[in-house]
């Protein structure tokens, strides 16, 4: 409440693989994670908290250079410390323990889509956007128009070569789309022709370069390597951000592939590729709840409800979740994880409405 920022989690060093090296510091505000949280806060009636974060985010947007936001910030809006390893063992002997976060220096195009979606929702259901904030948003969208077709490190912050990721391209589309919608809704000054043309260009690029006719589904990245042609939990955002219809046959084929390749009894891995780090991750809680919502939006309500109830059973005595769930049902990763709970809330709201109406609502 002091700053308006939202921490990704309250902890650091809780391992994503038992006894392994996947130990990160989440005591910071990720633009992406916190922006997604705005939707959940507004849904639950916490307008003050949602608006508080947007004020904090707009301060960062106004201060950034040429529309380039940082991936994450300290809770007070300052810079994150450089990553360093501590000569300590963490939970269950996991080592090394890391403070700070190297991902702060990555390029992640998707953060702008998350922020613009939150800004659009906040202006629609919370507080109208201020003039200085809109000017800052304009710089961000102009920057997205220039960089959307360049490679980045992606939502999963892979510590390797940059790639052209579908999710990053998708969220660049969201950034421009929500900016156009907000400008039109509030009669705000904007280069609508250029923004609209960019939105169309990104849309066409996704269908041209990420839909694979041979496989009959979308793929996670541009390239011919097996890891590029795989599916990815982040693809579940495609219908959730209104890019593709939840019952579009091509999306349903992709949803089926995600279920076959990434789902384990309703729990969904974010990916099943070699990410360059040792150790076996658990299923990703946010992806698992996104999968529930996608099933519900596709009309598979019984399956969605069953998966939802099984996932809820993994929560602790307070109904809280970490980032991941191990095969033995224990938590992995930092706790409590904001990303996990916002996905839970979104799935719960949609599933409840769909069950009450005896059918899915495509754009609810």
C-alpha angles and dihedrals in degrees: 000000000000094000104012092238124130122221118226088225138340096241145056132206099028100138126242088207123037110264092348141121099261094105118137139175111242098172093116141079114263111200090219100047095043093046091055088051090063089072092053093046092051091047090054094046097253094134094153093057092046093049090044091058092046090053088052091047093048089053088056091046093051092049098046123101118254093337096303109136124193117251090234141001139197113266091260091052096259128125123288116248118254113267115264135169123238122217090237138103118232135200112343090357096299111166149225101033111210131205122190119023129256091201088075088084096050127107109240113173094188094072091076093057091050092050095046091048090052091046091051093049092044092052091047100045105015126028127341113253116262123237097250090048091052091051089053091047089052090057090050093050091047088053091050089052088057100043109030093103095052124096123258142173095265135218093302092056094230110199097223141066117338118252142186100261123192093222092053090049090047094053091046085058089050091052094055095038094053091045091054092047093048093048091051094044095049097032089240122169112258142142090256096170093056094041092048092048090051091049090054092046092053091046092052092045092055092052093044099045108025103040108086114203094193093054094035094227145069119281129214100238144007111267144072099255116111091245090055093050093049126099121252133203090239089068086074087078092070097090093029092064091043097249095125132017114263090232098041106132093230091052091047089055089053092047089052091052091050089052092049098043106030108023123092110185091326096316113113130212115216088229141337101220135106106270094181097257126104122240136057117270123215127236113293112245096208092050090049092056092043086055090053091052092047091051091050093048089050090056096254091126099154092052091044093051093048092050091046093053092047090051092050089056089066093061118105125250089286094046092251128143138205123217097273143014122226124221089259090055096254123131123261127194133017121337140257093014116202094203091059095052098046089055089049092051093048092049092046094052095048096042092049092052093045093050092047091051094043092236146047123281107215098205101023 
